[in-house]
């Protein structure tokens, strides 16, 4: 079981974590089913029904995926992940309001690219994740984007290339501008070295799959 780090998560999230750890434990309650014929008794523990629970959320996740696959255009898609330099993650931890802007800017970057490059509006599905596989705070955006889009006349126009290096640099600039715009002078002062390092380094902040 992963240790829950109070540094990364608020009280409500920690409460949910403790709730999940007791999922399926008979000590937290159960139902008894008795066969009237053979009198066999079956004990079924209560589940937490939490959306973060790897047991309870499986069915809902599979149903959501099925419905989504029926709804999306049957065209080629790319999976793009936008993340943030490790040295800047705590900024988003302390300033949670930036996460919504962070997600919106990632979507806007891809939409703007398609609109400027081939004059189409792509289809996108966007999801924000705030933690990684190690349950560490790691904000990143998953985007499923159509390889192509609709013209102003409603016609489909395909496209088969995304410029990784160009988008990576643009995303790097967007994140740094976002931080500089949203934080006060006093808040930016102690992290100036981190901002400069993030701009001069080549972090893997944009991933294509």
C-alpha positions in Angstrom: 0.0 0.0 0.0 1.3 3.4 -0.9 2.0 5.9 1.8 -0.3 8.9 1.5 1.7 12.0 1.4 0.0 15.0 3.1 2.3 17.3 1.3 0.7 16.4 -2.0 -3.0 16.0 -1.1 -5.6 17.8 0.9 -7.8 16.5 3.7 -10.6 15.3 1.4 -8.3 13.3 -0.8 -6.6 11.7 2.2 -10.0 10.8 3.6 -10.9 9.1 0.3 -7.6 7.3 0.4 -8.3 5.8 3.9 -11.8 4.9 2.7 -10.4 3.0 -0.3 -8.0 1.0 1.9 -11.0 -0.4 3.7 -12.8 -1.4 0.5 -14.1 -5.0 0.7 -13.1 -5.4 4.3 -16.0 -7.3 6.1 -15.2 -5.4 9.3 -16.6 -2.3 7.6 -19.9 -4.0 6.8 -21.3 -6.8 4.6 -24.5 -8.5 3.3 -25.4 -12.1 3.9 -27.1 -14.1 1.2 -28.7 -17.4 2.3 -30.0 -20.1 -0.1 -33.4 -21.3 1.1 -32.8 -24.7 -0.4 -29.3 -25.8 0.8 -28.9 -23.0 3.4 -25.6 -22.1 2.0 -24.5 -18.7 3.3 -22.4 -16.2 1.4 -20.9 -13.1 2.9 -20.4 -10.1 0.5 -18.4 -7.2 1.9 -19.5 -3.6 1.1 -17.4 -1.7 -1.4 -16.3 1.9 -1.2 -17.7 2.8 -4.7 -14.9 5.4 -5.0 -13.9 6.6 -8.4 -10.2 6.4 -7.4 -10.6 2.8 -6.3 -8.9 0.4 -8.7 -11.6 -2.2 -8.0 -14.8 -0.2 -7.9 -13.9 2.1 -10.8 -13.1 -0.6 -13.3 -16.7 -1.1 -14.5 -17.4 2.6 -14.9 -14.1 3.2 -16.7 -14.8 0.4 -19.2 -18.3 1.7 -19.8 -17.0 5.2 -20.3 -14.3 4.0 -22.7 -17.0 2.0 -24.7 -19.3 5.0 -25.0 -16.4 7.3 -25.9 -15.2 4.9 -28.6 -18.6 5.0 -30.2 -18.8 8.8 -30.1 -15.4 9.8 -31.5 -14.8 10.2 -35.2 -13.5 7.0 -36.9 -10.2 8.7 -38.0 -6.6 8.5 -37.0 -5.8 10.0 -33.6 -2.7 10.8 -31.6 -2.2 10.6 -27.9 -0.3 13.7 -26.7 0.9 14.3 -23.1 1.8 17.7 -21.9 3.7 17.8 -18.5 5.7 20.3 -16.5 9.3 20.5 -15.5 9.9 18.6 -12.2 11.3 21.7 -10.5 8.1 23.7 -11.2 5.6 21.1 -10.0 5.3 22.5 -6.5 4.1 25.8 -7.9 1.0 24.1 -9.2 0.7 22.3 -5.9 0.6 25.6 -4.0 -1.5 27.4 -6.6 -4.2 24.9 -7.6 -6.1 27.5 -9.6 -3.3 27.2 -12.2 -4.3 23.6 -13.1 -7.4 24.6 -15.0 -5.5 27.2 -17.0 -2.7 24.6 -17.5 -5.2 22.2 -19.1 -6.9 24.8 -21.2 -3.5 26.1 -22.6 -2.5 22.6 -23.6 -5.7 22.2 -25.6 -5.4 25.6 -27.1 -1.9 24.9 -28.3 -3.0 21.9 -30.4 -6.1 23.6 -31.7 -4.1 26.7 -32.7 -1.5 24.6 -34.5 -4.1 22.8 -36.7 -6.0 26.0 -37.4 -2.9 27.9 -38.5 -1.2 25.0 -40.3 -4.0 23.5 -42.3 -7.0 25.7 -41.5 -9.1 23.1 -39.7 -10.5 22.6 -36.2 -9.4 19.2 -34.7 -11.4 17.0 -32.4 -9.8 16.7 -28.9 -10.5 14.9 -25.7 -8.6 16.4 -22.7 -8.0 14.9 -19.3 -6.0 16.4 -16.4 -4.0 14.1 -14.1 -2.5 15.5 -11.0 -0.4 12.5 -9.9 1.9 9.9 -11.4 2.2 6.1 -11.0 4.2 6.6 -7.8 1.3 8.7 -6.3 3.6 11.7 -6.4 2.2 15.2 -7.4 2.9 15.3 -11.1 0.4 17.5 -13.1 0.1 16.5 -16.7 -2.5 16.7 -19.5 -3.5 13.8 -21.7 -5.0 14.8 -25.0 -6.5 12.6 -27.7 -6.4 14.6 -30.9 -7.7 13.8 -34.4 -5.1 13.8 -37.1 -6.9 16.4 -39.1 -10.1 18.3 -38.6 -13.1 20.1 -40.1 -12.9 23.0 -42.4 -15.1 26.0 -42.2 -17.3 24.4 -44.9 -17.8 21.3 -42.7 -15.5 19.0 -44.8 -13.0 16.6 -43.2 -9.3 17.3 -44.0 -6.7 14.8 -42.8 -3.2 15.5 -41.6 -0.4 13.1 -40.6 2.3 15.1 -38.8 2.9 16.8 -35.5 6.2 18.7 -35.0 7.3 17.4 -31.7 10.2 19.8 -31.1 8.3 22.9 -32.1 5.3 22.0 -29.9 7.7 21.2 -27.0 9.3 24.6 -27.2 6.0 26.4 -27.5 4.6 24.5 -24.5 7.7 25.3 -22.5 7.2 29.0 -23.2 3.5 28.8 -22.4 4.0 27.2 -19.0 6.7 29.8 -18.0 4.6 32.7 -19.2 1.6 31.3 -17.2 3.6 31.1 -14.0 5.1 34.6 -14.5 1.6 36.1 -15.2 -0.3 34.4 -12.4 2.2 34.7 -9.6 3.0 37.9 -7.7 6.4 39.4 -7.7 6.9 38.2 -4.1 5.9 34.7 -5.1 8.2 34.6 -8.1 11.3 35.9 -6.3 12.2 32.7 -4.5 11.7 30.5 -7.6 13.6 32.6 -10.2 16.4 30.1 -10.4 13.9 27.3 -11.1 12.2 29.3 -13.8 15.6 30.1 -15.5 16.7 26.4 -15.3 13.4 25.2 -16.7 13.7 27.5 -19.7 17.4 26.7 -20.4 17.0 22.9 -20.0 15.3 20.6 -22.4 12.7 18.9 -20.2 10.6 16.1 -21.7 7.4 18.2 -21.3 5.7 17.1 -24.5 5.2 13.4 -25.3 3.6 11.8 -28.4 2.3 8.3 -28.5 
